[in-house]
Amino acid sequence: MELFPFKSELEKSQTTDETVLLIDIGGGKGHVSKLIRDLTKEVKGKIVLQDRPEVIGDITEELLGVEKMGYDFFTPQPIQGISSASKDFPCAQLT
C-alpha cells in the first residue's frame, strides 16, 4: 500500500480527533481502510468506511480506528466538508 503517501499527505494539515481524514466509499469489509489507518495511526482524525448497510452489518472483524457507516452512494453524501473524494466507480455509470 505504498502507492499513495497517505501519512505524509495527511500530516500536511492540522487535524483533531474529529477531523475526517478519508472516506472509503464502497469499501466493503474495510481491509483497505484498516491498512490506511495502520499506516497513519500517528495522524489525528477519522478514517470512515462507507458501504451499504447490509455490508457494514456483516463485518465481524474489529477495525480499530475506522468508523463504519452504512451508506448508499447514489444518495447525497452525509459527511460534508471534505476537500476531495474519489470513488472507485466508472464515471459513465454515475451519469
Backbone as a printed PyTorch tensor [residue, N CA C, xyz], in Angstrom:
tensor([[[  0.8330,  -1.1870,   0.0000],
         [  0.0000,   0.0000,   0.0000],
         [  0.8700,   1.2410,   0.0000]],

        [[  1.9790,   1.2050,  -0.6600],
         [  2.8530,   2.3630,  -0.7430],
         [  2.6190,   3.1360,  -2.0360]],

        [[  1.4970,   2.9300,  -2.6920],
         [  1.2160,   3.6280,  -3.9370],
         [  0.9340,   5.1040,  -3.7190]],

        [[  0.2950,   5.4410,  -2.6310],
         [ -0.0210,   6.8260,  -2.3070],
         [  0.5430,   7.1330,  -0.9310]],

        [[  1.2320,   8.2530,  -0.7720],
         [  1.8550,   8.5650,   0.5240],
         [  0.8320,   9.1280,   1.5290]],

        [[ -0.0750,   8.2830,   1.9970],
         [ -1.1530,   8.7230,   2.8890],
         [ -0.6330,   9.4950,   4.0920]],

        [[  0.3540,   8.9370,   4.7820],
         [  0.8190,   9.5620,   6.0160],
         [  1.3870,  10.9470,   5.7480]],

        [[  2.2950,  11.0680,   4.8060],
         [  2.9210,  12.3770,   4.5700],
         [  1.9170,  13.3970,   4.0510]],

        [[  0.9560,  12.9750,   3.2700],
         [ -0.0610,  13.9130,   2.7650],
         [ -1.0150,  14.3510,   3.8760]],

        [[ -1.4480,  13.4120,   4.7010],
         [ -2.3870,  13.7500,   5.7720],
         [ -1.7220,  14.5790,   6.8670]],

        [[ -0.4280,  14.4090,   7.0450],
         [  0.2980,  15.1890,   8.0610],
         [  0.4520,  16.6600,   7.6760]],

        [[  0.1820,  16.9970,   6.4390],
         [  0.3250,  18.3800,   5.9730],
         [ -0.7460,  19.3040,   6.5450]],

        [[ -1.8390,  18.7610,   7.0230],
         [ -2.9410,  19.5600,   7.5530],
         [ -2.9980,  19.4460,   9.0650]],

        [[ -3.4680,  20.5170,   9.6960],
         [ -3.7250,  20.4450,  11.1410],
         [ -5.0260,  19.6840,  11.3180]],

        [[ -4.9940,  18.6620,  12.1410],
         [ -6.1750,  17.8310,  12.3540],
         [ -6.4190,  17.6440,  13.8390]],

        [[ -7.6580,  17.2720,  14.1510],
         [ -8.0370,  16.9080,  15.5090],
         [ -8.5950,  15.4930,  15.4600]],

        [[ -8.9610,  14.9810,  16.6070],
         [ -9.5570,  13.6420,  16.6440],
         [-10.8650,  13.5850,  15.8630]],

        [[-11.5280,  14.7200,  15.6760],
         [-12.8160,  14.7680,  14.9760],
         [-12.6950,  15.0310,  13.4720]],

        [[-11.5010,  15.3390,  12.9920],
         [-11.2920,  15.5910,  11.5720],
         [-11.4910,  14.3060,  10.7770]],

        [[-12.2700,  14.3710,   9.7000],
         [-12.3970,  13.2250,   8.8020],
         [-11.2280,  13.2960,   7.8260]],

        [[-10.3400,  12.3300,   7.9290],
         [ -9.1500,  12.2930,   7.0840],
         [ -9.4500,  11.7090,   5.7180]],

        [[-10.2800,  10.6840,   5.7030],
         [-10.5270,   9.9370,   4.4790],
         [-11.8500,   9.2030,   4.6060]],

        [[-12.5900,   9.1530,   3.5150],
         [-13.8080,   8.3440,   3.4510],
         [-13.5710,   7.2640,   2.4120]],

        [[-13.6670,   6.0270,   2.8210],
         [-13.5380,   4.8900,   1.9070],
         [-14.9540,   4.5070,   1.4770]],

        [[-15.3950,   5.0830,   0.3690],
         [-16.7610,   4.8830,  -0.1180],
         [-16.8280,   3.5710,  -0.8980]],

        [[-17.7570,   2.7050,  -0.4980],
         [-17.8540,   1.3920,  -1.1370],
         [-16.6870,   0.5070,  -0.7510]],

        [[-16.2230,   0.6660,   0.4880],
         [-15.0110,  -0.0050,   0.9520],
         [-15.1750,  -1.4330,   1.4100]],

        [[-16.3430,  -2.0180,   1.1910],
         [-16.5340,  -3.4280,   1.5300],
         [-16.3110,  -3.7170,   2.9960]],

        [[-15.5210,  -4.7200,   3.2700],
         [-15.2840,  -5.1720,   4.6500],
         [-14.2280,  -4.3450,   5.3780]],

        [[-13.6390,  -3.3540,   4.7170],
         [-12.7570,  -2.4270,   5.4000],
         [-11.2880,  -2.7730,   5.4100]],

        [[-10.8490,  -3.7370,   4.5960],
         [ -9.4430,  -4.1250,   4.6410],
         [ -8.5170,  -2.9790,   4.2180]],

        [[ -8.9210,  -2.1580,   3.2440],
         [ -8.0870,  -1.0290,   2.8170],
         [ -8.1490,   0.0850,   3.8650]],

        [[ -9.3420,   0.3470,   4.4050],
         [ -9.4750,   1.3620,   5.4590],
         [ -8.5790,   1.0230,   6.6470]],

        [[ -8.5720,  -0.2190,   7.0220],
         [ -7.7540,  -0.6570,   8.1570],
         [ -6.2710,  -0.4820,   7.8510]],

        [[ -5.8530,  -0.8240,   6.6530],
         [ -4.4560,  -0.6800,   6.2740],
         [ -4.0380,   0.7960,   6.2680]],

        [[ -4.8990,   1.6650,   5.7300],
         [ -4.5990,   3.0980,   5.7310],
         [ -4.5130,   3.6240,   7.1640]],

        [[ -5.4350,   3.2050,   8.0220],
         [ -5.3750,   3.6420,   9.4240],
         [ -4.0840,   3.1720,  10.0730]],

        [[ -3.6660,   1.9400,   9.7980],
         [ -2.4170,   1.4230,  10.3620],
         [ -1.2160,   2.2490,   9.8920]],

        [[ -1.2390,   2.6830,   8.6460],
         [ -0.1450,   3.4910,   8.0930],
         [ -0.1320,   4.9130,   8.6390]],

        [[ -1.2840,   5.3770,   9.1310],
         [ -1.4200,   6.7810,   9.5500],
         [ -1.8230,   6.9140,  11.0140]],

        [[ -1.5330,   5.9160,  11.8190],
         [ -2.0310,   5.9080,  13.2000],
         [ -1.5580,   7.0940,  14.0270]],

        [[ -0.4490,   7.7410,  13.6410],
         [  0.0390,   8.9070,  14.3760],
         [ -0.7210,  10.1830,  14.0110]],

        [[ -1.4940,  10.1540,  12.9420],
         [ -2.2250,  11.3360,  12.4750],
         [ -3.5850,  11.3700,  13.1670]],

        [[ -3.8890,  12.4880,  13.8380],
         [ -5.1920,  12.6300,  14.4890],
         [ -6.2760,  12.7180,  13.4220]],

        [[ -7.4030,  12.0630,  13.6850],
         [ -8.5320,  12.1350,  12.7750],
         [ -9.1720,  10.7860,  12.5520]],

        [[-10.2280,  10.8170,  11.7330],
         [-11.0500,   9.6260,  11.4960],
         [-10.8620,   9.1090,  10.0680]],

        [[-10.8590,   7.7980,   9.9610],
         [-10.9990,   7.1120,   8.6820],
         [-12.4190,   6.5550,   8.7140]],

        [[-13.2300,   6.8900,   7.7150],
         [-14.6240,   6.4500,   7.6820],
         [-14.8020,   5.4450,   6.5530]],

        [[-15.3240,   4.2900,   6.8950],
         [-15.6610,   3.2460,   5.9290],
         [-17.1460,   3.3400,   5.6340]],

        [[-17.4950,   3.5390,   4.3710],
         [-18.9060,   3.5800,   3.9850],
         [-19.1960,   2.4810,   2.9670]],

        [[-20.2680,   1.7690,   3.2230],
         [-20.7860,   0.8020,   2.2510],
         [-22.2570,   0.5980,   2.5740]],

        [[-22.9200,  -0.1980,   1.7690],
         [-24.3370,  -0.4610,   2.0060],
         [-24.5350,  -0.9870,   3.4200]],

        [[-25.6350,  -0.6230,   4.0550],
         [-25.8580,  -1.0500,   5.4450],
         [-25.7120,  -2.5640,   5.6540]],

        [[-26.1590,  -3.3600,   4.6980],
         [-26.0550,  -4.8120,   4.8730],
         [-24.6040,  -5.2870,   4.8250]],

        [[-23.7490,  -4.6070,   4.0690],
         [-22.3250,  -4.9490,   4.0320],
         [-21.6740,  -4.5650,   5.3550]],

        [[-21.9390,  -3.3480,   5.8070],
         [-21.3840,  -2.8860,   7.0840],
         [-21.8380,  -3.7950,   8.2270]],

        [[-23.1070,  -4.1980,   8.1970],
         [-23.6480,  -5.0580,   9.2430],
         [-23.0220,  -6.4380,   9.2960]],

        [[-22.4600,  -6.8860,   8.1780],
         [-21.8420,  -8.2120,   8.1250],
         [-20.3690,  -8.2200,   8.5600]],

        [[-19.8050,  -7.0620,   8.8490],
         [-18.3930,  -7.0030,   9.2420],
         [-18.2420,  -7.5450,  10.6610]],

        [[-17.4320,  -8.5800,  10.8010],
         [-17.2020,  -9.1740,  12.1140],
         [-15.8220,  -8.8210,  12.6600]],

        [[-14.9070,  -8.4700,  11.7750],
         [-13.5520,  -8.1210,  12.1910],
         [-13.5420,  -6.7540,  12.8690]],

        [[-12.7740,  -6.6220,  13.9300],
         [-12.6310,  -5.3340,  14.5940],
         [-11.7540,  -4.4360,  13.7260]],

        [[-12.2330,  -3.2260,  13.4690],
         [-11.4980,  -2.2680,  12.6490],
         [-11.0860,  -1.0930,  13.5320]],

        [[-10.0140,  -1.2590,  14.2810],
         [ -9.5590,  -0.2200,  15.2000],
         [ -9.2290,   1.0600,  14.4430]],

        [[ -9.7970,   2.1630,  14.8970],
         [ -9.5180,   3.4500,  14.2830],
         [-10.3010,   3.7360,  13.0240]],

        [[-11.2390,   2.8640,  12.6780],
         [-12.0680,   3.0480,  11.4880],
         [-13.5260,   3.1320,  11.9360]],

        [[-14.1930,   4.1960,  11.5250],
         [-15.6090,   4.3860,  11.8330],
         [-16.4340,   3.8060,  10.6880]],

        [[-17.3420,   2.8910,  11.0020],
         [-18.1770,   2.2450,   9.9820],
         [-19.4900,   3.0100,   9.8400]],

        [[-19.9370,   3.1800,   8.5850],
         [-21.1730,   3.9140,   8.3310],
         [-21.9010,   3.2890,   7.1380]],

        [[-23.1460,   2.8780,   7.3710],
         [-23.9700,   2.4040,   6.2660],
         [-24.3290,   3.5730,   5.3670]],

        [[-24.1670,   3.3850,   4.0480],
         [-24.3920,   4.4930,   3.1160],
         [-24.5850,   3.9580,   1.7020]],

        [[-25.5330,   4.5280,   0.9940],
         [-25.7820,   4.2360,  -0.4180],
         [-25.2240,   5.4060,  -1.2180]],

        [[-24.1690,   5.1740,  -2.0050],
         [-23.5230,   6.3090,  -2.6530],
         [-24.3050,   6.8890,  -3.8220]],

        [[-25.5130,   6.4140,  -4.0480],
         [-26.4000,   7.0640,  -5.0160],
         [-27.2800,   8.1070,  -4.3250]],

        [[-27.0290,   8.3230,  -3.0480],
         [-27.7440,   9.3460,  -2.2810],
         [-26.7340,  10.4210,  -1.8640]],

        [[-27.2060,  11.5890,  -1.4270],
         [-26.2630,  12.6420,  -1.0250],
         [-25.3150,  12.1760,   0.0870]],

        [[-24.0770,  12.6080,  -0.0190],
         [-23.0470,  12.2490,   0.9650],
         [-23.3710,  12.9160,   2.3050]],

        [[-23.5290,  12.1170,   3.3790],
         [-23.8620,  12.6950,   4.6840],
         [-22.6950,  13.4190,   5.3640]],

        [[-21.4690,  13.1350,   4.9520],
         [-20.3130,  13.8120,   5.5420],
         [-19.9410,  14.9740,   4.6350]],

        [[-19.9940,  16.1570,   5.1850],
         [-19.6820,  17.3630,   4.4210],
         [-18.3490,  17.9490,   4.8780]],

        [[-17.7580,  18.7620,   4.0190],
         [-16.5480,  19.4730,   4.3870],
         [-15.2560,  18.7860,   4.0020]],

        [[-15.3290,  17.6920,   3.2680],
         [-14.1210,  17.0220,   2.7990],
         [-13.6670,  17.7330,   1.5310]],

        [[-12.3610,  17.9990,   1.4140],
         [-11.8780,  18.7890,   0.2850],
         [-11.9400,  18.0470,  -1.0430]],

        [[-11.7040,  16.7500,  -1.0570],
         [-11.8540,  15.9960,  -2.2980],
         [-12.0670,  14.5340,  -1.9590]],

        [[-12.7670,  13.8760,  -2.8330],
         [-13.0050,  12.4410,  -2.6650],
         [-13.1360,  11.8200,  -4.0350]],

        [[-12.7780,  10.5910,  -4.1520],
         [-12.9740,   9.8950,  -5.4200],
         [-13.5650,   8.5350,  -5.1090]],

        [[-14.2930,   8.0390,  -6.0870],
         [-14.9130,   6.7320,  -5.9450],
         [-14.2850,   5.7960,  -6.9590]],

        [[-14.0710,   4.5790,  -6.5650],
         [-13.5610,   3.5630,  -7.4830],
         [-14.7640,   3.0190,  -8.2460]],

        [[-15.2970,   3.8510,  -9.1400],
         [-16.5330,   3.5200,  -9.8340],
         [-16.4960,   4.1880, -11.1970]],

        [[-16.8230,   3.4760, -12.2730],
         [-16.7620,   4.0730, -13.6080],
         [-17.6640,   5.3110, -13.7160]],

        [[-17.0920,   6.4250, -14.1810],
         [-17.8290,   7.6910, -14.2850],
         [-19.0700,   7.5650, -15.1590]],

        [[-19.0150,   6.7610, -16.2010],
         [-20.1560,   6.6170, -17.0940],
         [-21.3780,   6.0790, -16.3630]],

        [[-21.1710,   5.2920, -15.3240],
         [-22.2880,   4.7360, -14.5820],
         [-22.8760,   5.7260, -13.5810]],

        [[-22.1780,   6.8470, -13.3450],
         [-22.6680,   7.8340, -12.4080],
         [-23.5420,   8.8720, -13.0790]],

        [[-23.5720,   8.9080, -14.4010],
         [-24.3540,   9.9280, -15.1060],
         [-25.6770,   9.3930, -15.5700]]])
